[in-house]
Amino acid sequence: MKMIGLVAGLLLSASLAFAGEGRTGIYASGGAGLQFGSTEGSNTATNFLETLGIDDAGVESKGLQGFAFDLKLGYSIIPNLAVYGIGAVSTDATMTDENISFLYVGGGASYWFPMDIFVGGSIGAGRFNYENAVFTDDFGFSFRISAGKDWTIGSRGGIGVELYYQHAATEDDYSEWTGNMVGLKCNVSYR
């Protein structure tokens, strides 16, 4: 128990030592983790479904959706506020022929408070893939909000955890998809 208290005290001390440092400059972050939620897709073009070999016009996924990865690249113009471009992909954990994956690209910002606690958000476009074939032809509106904690390593590096919520809705001539996803991931960053 004393060891847990010592480790917690060291982490808290390190967080307080770097709080309010006001970093500016290049920002980069990469993360990986698990994604949960629900995704629903429907298709109205029967002949299009038949070309994919799909008998059912609806697809649904709930619970653990799989693995999520993202990359953020940007710049901090003012202290502790980073503006960045983001690219993210998530894929089904089962890795079966009927997996649903999601691709997201956008732009966003994150702000760090004392003790390296941060909040952020991004707006962009998303696209669902189903059975290794594109199920929606177009990218649709998507957004992500997140919060987390970083631990500083060295003068500009860091590791951290992030919890996010992402919503996506796409529609084209053939189909409609909606997804509400929650992810928990670990990050490695430079800021």
KEBALUM-495255 format. One record per residue: residue in one letter; x, y, z of N, C-alpha, C in turn. Coordinates in steps of 0.02 Angstrom, whole numbers, plus 50000, padded with zeros to 5 digits. Atoms other than C-alpha are relative to their C-alpha. Layout:
<rs>
AXYZXYZXYZ...
</rs>
This chain:
<rs>
M500414994050000500005000050000500445006350000K499554994249998501455011750039500305001349930M499724999350067502165008249864499515003649954I500514996750041500525013449781499965007450018G500014993049979500505029449885500615003749976L499384996950023502315033049839499975001449924V500064999150073501995030449652499495005549984A500504994850011500415041149659500275006950018G499704993749980501365054749751500515002549950L499514998050050502775054749623499655002449936L500374997850059501535055849478499675006850011L500324993649985500595070049562500535005650002S499464995149997502235079249598500255001949930A499774998750069502805077349417499485004149963S500524996350033501125083649356500005007350022L500004993249974501195098949469500625003849977A499394996750021502985102649419499955002849930F500054997850069502515104249236499355003949986A500634996450011500805112549262500135007349984G499964993050018500605129349181500645002049964E499374998550034502225127949084499905004149937G500164995950058501385135648933500394998249938R499625002250058502135125348794499695002549935T500204998350067502055131548615500444996349951G499595003450051502695123948453499644994049971I500275005850035502445107648359499654995450049Y500385004949960501145095348425499904993849957A500125006350034501055077048376499784994850052S500255005149954500105062648455499764994049961G500265006250029499745044548412499704995950056G500325003949948498565033248506499694993749973A500325006350016497825015848509499604997750060G500415002449946496455007848610499404996149976L500615003750015494744999748614499425004849990Q500584995850014493105006648547499374995950011F500645003149985491345002548606499455004349970G500554995950024489645008248545499514996249958S500485003250046488315004948416500055003449932T499994997750070488335006448227499444996549964E500555002850039486845003948113500055002449929G499994998250071486805003547925499414996849964S500545002850041485395001147802500125001949927N499894999050071485384999847614499344999149964T500645000150035483925003547500500064997449928A499915002250069484664998147333500124992549999T499955007349998484304979447323500514997349951N499525002550049485304976947164500725001350021F499334998649975486814985147246500194994950053L499875005049949486654973247394500174993349969E499885006550032486584958247279500694999649970T499325000250029488214963247195500524998850054L499545001449945489034962447367499874993250032G500175006449971488194945847406499675000650068I500334998749936487194953247550499254999049992D500725001350005485434946547578499595004950041D500364995749954484944958047721500155007349984A499914992850014484674976747696500245003950060G499784996549940485214980847874500604996750032V499415002549965486824979147971500035003750067E499984996949934487044982248157500584997150040S499455002249956488504981348279499925003650067K500064996949933488374984248468500514996950046G499515002449951489574982648613500715001749979L499304998950020491434980648584500045000149924Q499954999450073491714987048408500694998449975G499345002050023493574984048402500555004750022F499404996249986495234992648396499975006749965A500004993350029495465011248365500715002950002F499344996950006497005020748308499905007149975D500044993250027497275039348280500695003349999L499404996050007498615051848232499795007349996K500134992850000498585070548269500655003749986L499424995850015499805083148194499785007249998G500204993049999499745101748228500515004450033Y499564994849973500445116848316499655003650057S500254995949945500235126448479500235007249990I499834993050011500165144848438500015003850066I500014997049933499685150048614500124994550051P499825005249950500225141048774499424995350015N500455005449980499345124448808499384999249956L500555001050047498155125648658500304997649934A499745002850062498555114248511499434999549950V500465000750057497655115248343500314994849954Y499705005650037497865099648236499514997149948G500385004350044497295088548095500014993150030I500055006749970496705071248146499784994949947G500205005750041496585054648055499904994150047A500145005649955495795039548140499684994449962V500325005950030495275022048095499834995250057S500195005349953494345008648192499804993949960T500155006150035494124990648144499714994950049D500355005049960493084976048208500504995550036A499565004349961493894965748346499974992849978T500075007050019493244949448275500404998249938M499615001150061494204951448111499684994749955T500355004850043492874941148020499885003249932D500164997350067492284943247840499495005650004E500534995049994490834953847903500205005550048N499804994849953491844966947993499805006949974I500174993150015491334985148000500595004350022S499464995549981492724998047997499785007249986F500184993050005492675016948009500625004249990L499444995550014493845030147937499775007150014Y500184993249981493855047948006500585004749986V499514994750010494795063647951499675006650020G500284993649978494575081048024500525004650029G499584995049967495265095748118499725001550068G500244998749933495195100048301500505003850042A499584996449953495965107748455499954996650068S499995002449931496455102448631500325005350045Y499734995249951496795112848786500214996250063W499735003149941497875107448934499935004650060F500084996549937497435112949111500594998150045P499485002249953498585111749263499964992550012M499935007249990499175094049302499924996149935D500045003150067499125090449113499364996249987I500675002650017497265086549110499775003949939F500194996550061496565090548939499304998349977V500635001050034494945092448843500115001949927G499914998550071494765092748655499394998149960G500545001750045493635091048507500215000949929S499854999350071493655089248320499364999049960I500555000750048492465090548173500314997649935G499735002550063492705080948013499504995849962A500405004350043492075067747894500194992850013G499895007149988491875049047916499714995849945R500245004750052491595034047804500024992950029F500045006849975491025016447850500174995149943N499865005550046491675000747765499704993650029Y500315006249978490804983947773500224994349955E499795006050037491434966647720500545001449949N499444998450044493024973647644499795003449935A500234996250059491974983347518499695006550027V500284993649978491485001647531499254999550001F500735000449994489695002147594499685006849993T500244993350015489515020947582500495003349952D499574996950050490175030347434500295006750023D499804993349980490325047147522500205000350073F499854998349931491095054047679499415004150027G500544996249968489795060847801500255003550062F499834996049941489795072547951500184995650059S499805003549939490685066548107500345005050047F499654995949951491315074348268500244995650057R499725003649943492335068948418500145004950056I499824996149941492475075848595500404995350047S499565004349959493805069748717500255003650062A499684997549939494605071748887500514994850022G499495004849979496145064148963500525003050045K499454998049955497735065349063500654997949968D499335001450025499545066449006500494999950058W499444999949954501125062549103500615001949959T499434997450037502645072349045500614995650008I499375003650000504225063048997500515004549967G499514995450027505745073948972499715007049995S500234993150004505495091848917499375000749957R500584999050044504175089148781499604993649985G500355006350014503675070748772499484998550052G500515001949952502225062548857499664993549982I500455005750010501135047248879499365001950036G500634998349968499315047848926499444995349983V500625003750014497565040848925499485005049976E500524995650027496085047948831499354996149993L500675002750008494225044548835499645004549950Y500334995850050493215050348684499314997349982Y500645001850029491465050348612500015002449928Q500024998150070491235050448424499314998249971H500635001150036489655052348320500145000649926A499914999750073489575048948134499334998449967A500605001350040488175049548007500185000949926T499864999650071488385045747822499394997849961E500575001750043487135044847681500215001149928D499894999150072487275042247494499414997149963D500555002550040486195035847352499784993050019Y500145007049985486275018047418499854998550073S500045002249931486365018247606500035005850050E499954995449943486275026947774500344996450057W499665002849943487425023847921500015005150057T499904995849941487475030748098500414996150050G499595003249950488715027048234500115004550060N499854996649938488915032148416500514995850036M499445004049976490595026448481500355003350058V499614997749942491545028048645500654996149999G499355003350002493395024348649500435001750060L499514999049947494745022448780500674998049970K499375001650033496525023648716500595003050039C499374997549974498325026548766500345004249946N499684995450047499305040748684500755000750015V499314997749995501115044948652500025006749964S500054993450030501365063448618500655003950006Y499454995249998502595077448585499675006949996R500284993350001502115095348629500435004850039
</rs>
